[in-house]
Amino acid sequence: MIRGDSSEYNLLSKWAREFIKLDQDKYILSCEIGVREGLGSKIIMDELKPDRHIGVDPYGNLKYQHYDNSPAYTCDYTESMRLQLLKDMSGYHKFDLYHMTDIEFMNKNWDFGPFHFVHFDGPHMTKDVLTEAVWFADRSTLRTHFVFDDYPKYDMDLISKVLSYYGFELLEKGENKICLVKVKQK
């Protein structure tokens, strides 16, 4: 059974299901930063039905600062968890796991994009989420959805303000998840 470690997966499901595919969207690309056990990626693939879904997670029990006001600590992102994820996702042929940190992923010269749907569920420090959001905003298109998990734990107001310069506006928010959508090209 594929599990998650958060809440409001019903909102993630709704936003992925209600994504509006435009005529120019010949190839739908989605991504999740922070896959863990895979429930977010599974929901996105089941509801959005992208042509390709990329999951980014380093696993390996890395020690890092998780929140703006917390010390660094190690979570239980084990290699056995990664292997179980790969087994659980074996039926999803459009799923690609990039076994690396978000920074390593963003520092590569990828030739894919634009991204249509991104779930930010990795590091929960404002500077990290902002860095990820700007990187993906530069690789987004009209109607791209950005879903942020645990948004009350970081400065979502700042991130939303920065993303407004890229044409993103609030679609909807819950207690734990928030969705911004790109409504205009800048």
C-alpha positions in Angstrom: 0.0 0.0 0.0 1.4 3.4 -1.0 1.2 5.8 1.9 1.6 9.5 2.6 2.8 11.5 5.5 0.7 14.6 5.2 -3.0 15.6 4.9 -5.4 17.1 2.4 -4.6 14.6 -0.3 -8.2 15.2 -1.4 -7.2 18.7 -2.5 -4.1 17.4 -4.4 -6.4 14.9 -6.1 -9.0 17.6 -7.0 -6.4 20.0 -8.4 -4.8 17.4 -10.5 -8.1 16.1 -11.8 -9.4 19.6 -12.6 -6.2 20.7 -14.5 -7.3 22.3 -17.8 -5.3 20.9 -20.7 -4.9 23.5 -23.4 -4.5 22.8 -27.1 -0.8 23.6 -27.0 -0.2 21.1 -24.2 0.8 18.1 -26.4 2.9 16.6 -23.7 2.0 16.9 -20.0 4.9 16.8 -17.5 4.5 16.7 -13.8 6.9 16.6 -10.8 7.0 16.0 -7.1 9.8 17.3 -5.0 9.9 15.0 -1.9 8.4 11.7 -2.9 8.9 9.7 0.3 6.5 6.7 0.1 4.8 7.9 -3.1 1.2 8.8 -2.3 1.5 12.4 -3.8 3.0 11.1 -7.0 0.5 8.3 -7.3 -2.4 10.7 -6.9 -0.9 13.1 -9.5 -0.4 10.2 -12.0 -3.9 8.7 -11.4 -5.8 12.0 -11.7 -3.7 14.2 -14.1 -2.5 11.3 -16.2 0.7 13.0 -17.4 2.8 11.7 -20.2 5.7 11.7 -17.7 6.0 12.2 -14.0 9.3 13.0 -12.3 9.9 12.3 -8.6 12.9 13.9 -6.8 14.1 12.6 -3.5 17.6 11.8 -2.1 16.5 9.3 0.6 19.6 8.0 2.5 18.7 9.5 5.9 20.3 12.9 5.2 20.7 15.3 8.1 19.5 18.8 7.2 17.4 21.7 8.6 13.8 20.9 7.7 12.1 24.1 8.9 13.0 27.8 9.2 13.1 27.6 13.0 14.3 24.1 13.7 17.8 22.6 14.1 19.1 20.1 11.6 18.0 16.6 12.2 17.8 13.2 10.4 14.4 11.8 9.2 13.7 8.2 8.3 14.1 8.4 4.6 15.9 5.0 4.3 17.2 3.2 1.2 14.7 0.4 2.0 11.9 3.1 1.7 13.3 4.0 -1.8 13.4 0.4 -2.9 9.8 -0.1 -1.6 8.7 3.0 -3.5 10.3 1.6 -6.8 8.5 -1.7 -6.2 5.2 0.1 -5.5 5.6 2.3 -8.6 6.6 -0.5 -10.9 3.1 -0.4 -12.6 3.5 3.3 -13.3 5.6 3.3 -16.4 5.5 7.1 -16.7 7.2 7.5 -13.3 10.9 8.4 -13.1 12.6 8.7 -9.8 15.6 11.1 -9.7 17.5 9.8 -6.6 19.1 13.2 -5.7 18.4 16.3 -3.7 16.4 19.2 -5.1 19.5 21.3 -5.5 21.3 18.5 -7.4 18.2 18.2 -9.6 18.0 21.9 -10.3 21.8 22.2 -11.1 21.5 19.7 -14.0 21.0 20.7 -17.6 17.8 18.9 -18.3 16.2 19.2 -21.8 12.6 18.5 -20.6 9.8 20.9 -19.9 7.7 22.9 -19.5 6.2 21.5 -16.3 2.5 21.5 -16.0 2.0 20.4 -12.4 4.5 20.5 -9.5 3.9 19.3 -6.0 6.4 20.9 -3.5 6.7 18.5 -0.6 10.5 18.4 0.0 12.5 20.8 2.2 10.2 23.1 4.2 12.4 26.1 4.7 11.4 29.3 3.0 14.7 29.8 1.1 14.6 26.2 -0.3 10.9 26.4 -1.3 11.4 29.8 -2.9 14.5 28.5 -4.9 12.5 25.5 -6.1 9.4 27.7 -7.0 11.5 30.1 -9.1 13.3 27.3 -10.8 10.1 25.7 -11.8 8.4 29.0 -12.6 11.1 29.5 -15.2 10.1 26.2 -16.7 6.3 26.6 -16.5 3.6 27.3 -19.0 0.1 28.8 -19.0 -2.2 26.9 -16.5 0.8 25.3 -14.7 -0.3 24.3 -11.2 2.0 24.6 -8.2 0.9 22.7 -5.1 2.7 23.5 -1.8 2.5 21.1 1.1 2.7 22.3 4.7 2.7 25.9 3.5 2.0 27.4 7.0 5.5 26.2 8.1 7.3 28.7 5.8 6.7 32.2 4.4 4.1 31.4 1.7 3.2 35.1 1.5 6.7 35.8 0.2 6.7 32.9 -2.2 3.3 33.9 -3.6 4.4 37.4 -4.1 7.5 36.3 -6.0 5.5 33.9 -8.1 3.0 36.7 -9.0 5.8 38.2 -11.1 5.7 34.9 -13.1 2.0 35.2 -13.6 0.8 32.9 -10.8 -2.3 33.5 -8.7 -4.0 31.7 -5.9 -6.4 29.0 -7.1 -7.4 27.6 -3.7 -6.0 26.7 -0.3 -6.7 24.4 2.6 -5.3 24.2 6.0 -2.1 22.4 4.9 -2.0 22.6 1.1 -2.2 25.6 -1.3 -2.4 25.7 -5.1 -1.3 28.5 -7.3 -1.9 28.5 -11.0 -0.2 30.4 -13.8 -2.9 32.6 -15.4 -0.7 34.7 -17.7 2.6 34.6 -19.4 5.1 37.3 -18.2 
